[in-house]
Amino acid sequence: MQIPDLAPLWLTLRLAGVTTLVLLMLGTPLAWWLARTRARAKPVIEAVTALPLVLPPTVLGFYLLVLFSPTAPLGGLWRDVTGQGLAFSFSGLVFASCLYSLPFMVQPLQSAFESLGRAPIEAAATLRAGPWDRFFNIVLPLSARGYLTAVVLSFAHTIGEFGVVLMVGGNIPGRTKVISIAIYEKVETIDYAQAHVLSAGLLVFSFTVLLGVFVMNRRFPVHL
């Protein structure tokens, strides 16, 4: 059997890694705010954050293409700053993946922060712990399971993306051709043997990742 081209796999892993890191930096403050705020706009922000869960990927991809256009404010600004376009580029894939995987980062973190409650943080405050000390020494350790779930789900969901990355990035080898698009291409060309190899690899990876999360959560429970 012919060995499949591994370039889409490495590109997919790179995309998932970068997307997860970006979502960690953006999702943590957003989830913290949603967990703590009583603002009247909270349901609206939660709905916007969760929108990719119900919105067809092609719809999201279409509007991202519009935003990425050089004539649009975002696309024009990006071209002025970097000299490159956002559409059909790796940067565009990262931007689209961050939007599409946002709820998979924010919702587990928000649940972890909400379950934490205010008592441990207030107790640390009475001991004169600063905001950063309280967050890094109290909130983060007690929210470890939430972070594990959020990171794993965001990474795995990015690897499995298809509709959004196809709309935004197309099928450019070495640049935007990720593993899901490679599978679609193999099926289109009736190369089922290669499609089986790539699909089975993703299936095993997805199952292993989810199994690992469930096992870790059972073995290392967090006690408040």
N, C-alpha and C positions, 0 to 999 in steps of 0.2 A: 504493500500500500504506500502510495506517495505521502511523504511527510508534508503536512499543511504549512502554508506560509505563516510564520509566527509574528510577522510585523503587526498585523491587526491586534494580536494579543498584547504585545508590549505597549502599543498605543492606547489600548483600552485600560490597561493597568495604570499607565501614566495619567490618563484622564481621570480615572476613579480616585487616584491618590491626591491629585491636585484639587479636585472638586471637594473631597472630604476635608482637606485642610482648610480650604476657603470656607466651607460650611461650618466648621468648628468655630472659626473666628467670628463669623456672622451670626450663626445660630445660637451661640451661648448667650450673648447679651439680649437677643430677641426673646429667647425662651425664658430668660430670667425676668425680663420685663413683663411678659405675658403671665408668668406665674405669680408675680407680686403686685401687679397693678390692679386698680379698681376703676380705671378710666372707662368712660362710656364707649370709647372707640375700640375696646378690647375685642368684642365679637367680630367687628369688621376686620381687624388685623388677623384674627384667627382664621376667618373665612378666606382671606386673601392668601394666607400662608398655606392653607390646606387645599386651595383650588387645584393644584396639579394632580391631586388624587382623583378628581372626577373629570377634569378637563381632558378631552381627547388630545393626545400628543401632537397630532397634525395641526390642531387649532393653535396650540402654544407655539409650535414651530413656525407656523405662518406669520403670527404676529411678531415673533422674534426676527424673522427675515425682514419684516417691515421696519423694525427698530434698528436692525443692522445696516440698513441701506445708507449709502454715503449721503443721501439727501435728508435723512432723518437726523435729529439732534444727537442721539447716541452714536450712531454709525459715523456721522460727520466728525464728531469730537474725537472718536477713537482713531480715525484716519489722520486727523490733524496732529494728534499726539504721537502716534506710532508709525504713520506712513503706510499702514496696511489696513485692509478691510476686515470687518468682523465676520461677515458671512463666508462660509466655506474655509474656515481657518480653525486651528486648534484653540485659539483664544475664544472664538465663538462657541465652540463645543463646551468649553469650561463654563462660559456664561450661561448657556442653555441648560447644562447639567445641574448647575447650582440652583437654578429656578425650579427645575423639574424634581430634584431630590430634596428640596428645602423642607417639606413636611416630614421626611424621614429622619431629619436631624432635629428639627425643632420640637416635634410632638413628644418623643421620648424624653428629651431634656426638660420640657415643660412639666411633664408628669412627675419626673424625678424631683424637680424643684418644689412642686406643689406638695408632694408626699413628705418632703423634708419638714415642712412646717416652719414656724417662726421661733419656737422655743430654743433650739440649739444656737441659733444666730443671736437671739436676744441674750442668752446666757453668756455667750462669748463677748458680747458688747459690754455687759456688766463687768467683765474682767479687763476692760479697756483694750480689747482687740480692735484694730482698725478695720475698715471695710475690706481691704485687700487680704488682710490676715484672716478675717472671717470667711471670705470666699475660698481662699486656697487651702486653709487648714480645717475648715468645717464643711463647707458646701461641697467642694470637689470630692473629698473622700466618701462622704455619705451619698453622693450622686454617681458613684463609680459605675453601678449597674446601668443607670440611664445613659451614661456616656458610652459604655461598651455597646449597648444596643443601638444607639444613635449612629455611632461610627461605623459599625458593621453593616447596618441596614443601608446607610447612605452609600457606602463603598459598593455593596452588592447591587443596589438598585442602579447605580451609575453604570456598572458593568453590563447590566441587562437592558439598558436603554436602546431603543430602535427608532421609533417614529420621530422623536425630537431631533436626534443626531442626524438622521437621514435628511430631514427638511432643512436643517441649519448648515450641516457640513457636507452633505452629498456623499460621494464615494470616491474620494481622492486617495490613492494608495500612499501610505507613509505620512499622510497629513490629516485626513479625517475618516479613513476607512477603519472603523472599529470592528470588534469581533462579531457583533450582532449583524452588521451590514455584510460582513464576509460570509456569514451563514446564508443570508438572504441571496447573495450573489451566487453561492454554490447551488442553491436550490433552483434559481432561475436558469442556470446552465446545466441542470440535471446532473450535477456532480454530487449524487447522494452520499457516496462514500466519504468524501471530505466533509459534507454537511453533517453526517453522523458523528464524525470525530470531533468537530468543533462543538456541536450541540451537546454531545455526551460530556465533554469537558466542562461546559457551563452548567449542566445539570448536576454533576458531581460537586462542582465548586459551590453552587448555591445551597445544596443540601448540607454539605459539610459546614459551611458558614453558619447556617441557621441552627444546626445541631450543636455547634460549638457555643453559640450564644445561650441556648437553653441549658446546656450542661454547666456553663460558667455561672449562670444566674442561680441555678439550684445549689451548686457547691459553695458559692460565696455569697450568701444572703447578706443584706445590709440591715443591721439592727439599729433603730433610732433610740 
